[in-house]
């Protein structure tokens, strides 16, 4: 793990298919394309909708936070770590996810793209 600001990070290549992903991008970005099975809570609504995360997250699992390139997700991961939650920032975000050939889908299950 690395990251100068002390936010733990994970590489896209190290994520398994069943790992829990939290996408904190805005609605238009999510609708263009996202990782299948990810939970979507935009960073702009995150504190207000925090309860949705605690309901959906695995009790003993790690929360992998993702955005477009890793900046917003680093902020959310840091916040979660401060709450005592095992959270990591996905290095490079959805841009690296897509570049690595990981699936990007729309809400209809069609091929999506990263805005």
C-alpha positions in Angstrom: 0.0 0.0 0.0 1.1 3.5 -0.6 -0.3 7.1 -0.7 1.5 10.0 0.8 -1.5 11.4 2.7 -1.9 8.3 4.8 -5.0 7.0 2.9 -4.6 3.2 2.4 -4.9 2.3 -1.3 -5.6 -0.8 -3.4 -4.6 -1.4 -7.0 -7.4 -2.3 -9.4 -5.5 -5.5 -10.3 -5.7 -6.6 -6.7 -9.5 -6.3 -6.5 -11.5 -9.5 -6.7 -14.9 -9.8 -8.4 -16.8 -10.0 -5.1 -15.0 -7.2 -3.3 -17.3 -4.4 -2.1 -17.1 -1.3 -4.2 -18.4 2.2 -3.2 -18.6 4.6 -6.1 -18.7 8.2 -5.0 -19.0 9.9 -8.4 -21.9 12.1 -9.4 -25.1 10.8 -11.0 -24.1 11.7 -14.6 -20.8 9.8 -14.2 -22.5 6.8 -12.7 -25.1 6.6 -15.4 -22.5 6.7 -18.2 -20.9 3.6 -16.7 -19.9 1.9 -13.5 -18.6 -1.3 -12.0 -21.3 -3.9 -11.8 -22.6 -4.5 -8.2 -21.1 -1.2 -6.9 -23.0 0.9 -4.4 -23.5 4.4 -5.6 -23.5 7.3 -3.1 -22.2 10.6 -4.7 -19.6 12.4 -2.6 -21.9 15.5 -2.6 -24.6 13.5 -0.7 -22.3 11.1 1.2 -22.7 12.4 4.8 -26.5 12.6 4.4 -26.7 9.1 3.0 -24.0 7.5 5.2 -26.6 5.1 6.6 -27.1 3.4 3.2 -23.4 2.4 3.3 -23.5 1.0 6.7 -26.6 -1.1 5.8 -25.1 -2.4 2.5 -21.5 -2.9 3.5 -20.2 -6.3 4.5 -19.9 -6.5 8.3 -16.3 -7.7 8.3 -15.2 -6.8 4.9 -13.2 -4.0 3.4 -14.9 -1.0 1.6 -13.1 -0.2 -1.6 -13.9 3.4 -2.5 -13.7 4.5 -6.2 -14.3 7.6 -8.2 -13.0 8.7 -11.7 -9.3 9.1 -10.9 -8.9 8.6 -7.1 -9.2 12.1 -5.7 -12.7 12.2 -4.3 -12.6 8.6 -3.3 -9.4 9.3 -1.2 -11.4 11.9 0.7 -14.2 9.5 1.4 -11.9 6.6 2.3 -10.1 8.9 4.8 -13.5 9.9 6.3 -14.4 6.2 6.7 -11.1 5.3 8.2 -11.7 8.1 10.8 -15.0 6.4 11.6 -13.1 3.2 12.3 -14.2 1.5 9.1 -11.8 -0.6 7.1 -11.8 1.4 3.9 -9.2 1.8 1.1 -9.0 4.1 -2.0 -8.9 2.4 -5.4 -5.8 3.8 -7.0 -6.5 5.5 -10.3 -10.3 5.0 -10.0 -12.6 4.1 -12.8 -10.1 5.3 -15.4 -7.7 2.5 -14.4 -10.6 0.1 -13.9 -11.8 0.5 -17.5 -8.2 0.6 -18.9 -7.6 -2.8 -17.1 -10.5 -4.3 -19.0 -12.8 -4.6 -16.0 -16.5 -4.4 -16.9 -18.1 -1.0 -17.1 -21.9 -1.1 -17.3 -25.0 1.1 -17.4 -28.0 0.7 -15.2 -29.6 -1.3 -18.0 -26.7 -3.7 -18.0 -25.3 -2.4 -21.3 -21.7 -1.6 -22.1 -20.9 1.7 -20.4 -17.9 4.1 -20.4 -16.1 6.3 -17.9 -16.8 10.1 -18.2 
